[in-house]
Amino acid sequence: MGDPMTYDLVIHNGTIVTVNSDFEIIEDGVIGINDGEIADLGGLDEGALPPAGKEVIDAGGGIIMPGLINTHTHLPMTLFRGLADDLPLDTWLNEIIFPAESKHITASTVRWASLLACAEMLMGGTTACCDGYFFEDDVARSVKDSGLRAVLAQGVIDYPAPGVPDPSENINAATDYVLRWKNNATRLSPSIFCHAPYTCSAETLTRAKSAAQDLDVLFQIHAAETKSEHDRFLSEYNRTPIQYLDNLGILDENTLLVHCVWLNDADMKIIAGRRSKVSHNPGSNMKLASGIAPVEKLAGYGIPVGLGTDGCASNNNLDIFQEMDMAAKLHKASTLDPTIMDAKTVLKMATIDAARAIGLDHMIGSLETGKQADLIIIEAHSPHLTPMYHPESHIVYTAKGSDVRDVWVAGNALVRDRKLVNLDLNEIIMQVNEIASVIKGS
């Protein structure tokens, strides 16, 4: 640490996993925070006292690390957790989810379901997410109230959608949403999300991308998720989904491609050349039997890849710790190579690489001086985390969301001693259960 001074917040007595460019791990570390930013961090000499702070937090020998980042969510879909499991994607989407959304997704249900998602993510150590859904104004209000950091996109689809019954208004609705939230809320960044190249026409895709470019916001889209999608585009257009999108001018450095399971080398070269980003959702991909994304090859092309959970209807939870564990093991098993997707690589995918994927790496994703103080403490005094030789290995293979003790975003405490600071969890659960009883009875 630098010269003695008084900080707004001091966190000490923990192992700091910085995830900086050198992947420094600092034992007996201390962090000083001022005005929501990391002012200084380093190690304490044996016997030295931590610097003075208006508030001083003892990490209790736990792990201090960047908050996790979920690069793909549909927050209101917590409402459909477990509603339709063990189905193919086409059946799940067209016969269950789309009808349920048309009947039960309203501004009010979105509000409570989004609050539930925020509570779940915060209590599990996620401090930022990238979302795309409908009634996104209500999603944004919920996220703002929770204190989370987020990129939040209004959904676009060429069918009547919740909040946008006339598909001809889908781009206008997305543009108006972005204008309402752009530069009007700290921690929140608006975005535009086209559902998929098979649910959005070429005209819709190009108009939505043009709007995102004009507004200088992230453009998101599901792409190359299933074999049926891949085969359909080859049959109808003689192009893969990625080649189809590139031919329309959709891919650039402000495009986030979600799933990217069915890719060939030509696709990956296109993605790399356009400097687009990828969100990897191993849990959802496995559950829907979509396949295994070639993440190790994407990394070889220098493509930033962040981890995501997808919505709770296709994953059942928003736990990035679980996603890290699955990602590491899935790719080892599929390649028969135990060195693939090592702990450091996967941890980066949940932090700094995730931040790169959604355009926030200048602010978050690692613990470094000048970055936002988005960080968590993992309680390490438990049987399954004892002993601890390599903290990064514990984070990926051993830790659980329930091990998170404290959470800060921009230096603001959002979880303390495993309890939410800003949200009434009992009220949220009660309200969601009441909505769920209506869904169950319909």
JORABEL-V384293 format. One record per residue. SS is DSSP state (h for helix, s for strand, l for the rest). Layout:
BEGIN
ss
SS
SS
END
This chain:
BEGIN
ss
l
l
l
l
l
l
s
s
s
s
s
s
s
s
s
s
s
l
l
l
l
l
l
l
s
s
s
s
s
s
s
s
s
s
l
l
s
s
s
s
s
s
s
l
l
l
l
l
l
l
l
l
s
s
s
s
s
s
l
l
l
l
s
s
s
s
l
s
s
s
s
s
s
l
h
h
h
h
h
h
l
l
l
l
l
l
l
l
h
h
h
h
h
h
h
h
h
h
h
h
h
h
h
h
l
l
h
h
h
h
h
h
h
h
h
h
h
h
h
h
h
h
h
l
l
s
s
s
s
s
s
s
s
l
l
h
h
h
h
h
h
h
h
h
h
h
l
l
s
s
s
s
s
s
s
s
l
l
l
l
s
l
l
s
l
l
h
h
h
h
h
h
h
h
h
h
h
h
h
h
h
l
l
l
l
l
l
s
s
s
s
s
s
s
s
s
l
l
l
l
l
h
h
h
h
h
h
h
h
h
h
h
h
h
h
l
l
l
s
s
s
s
s
l
l
l
h
h
h
h
h
h
h
h
h
h
h
l
l
l
h
h
h
h
h
h
h
l
l
l
l
l
l
l
s
s
s
s
s
l
l
l
l
l
h
h
h
h
h
h
h
h
h
h
l
l
s
s
s
s
l
h
h
h
h
h
h
l
l
l
l
l
l
l
h
h
h
h
h
h
l
l
l
l
s
s
s
l
l
l
l
l
l
l
l
l
l
l
l
h
h
h
h
h
h
h
h
h
h
h
h
h
h
h
h
l
l
l
l
l
l
l
h
h
h
h
h
h
h
l
l
h
h
h
h
h
h
l
l
l
l
l
l
l
l
l
l
l
l
l
l
s
l
l
s
s
s
s
l
l
l
l
h
h
h
l
l
l
l
l
h
h
h
h
h
h
h
l
l
l
h
h
h
s
s
s
s
s
s
l
l
s
s
s
s
s
l
l
s
s
l
l
l
l
h
h
h
h
h
h
h
h
h
h
h
h
h
h
h
h
h
l
END
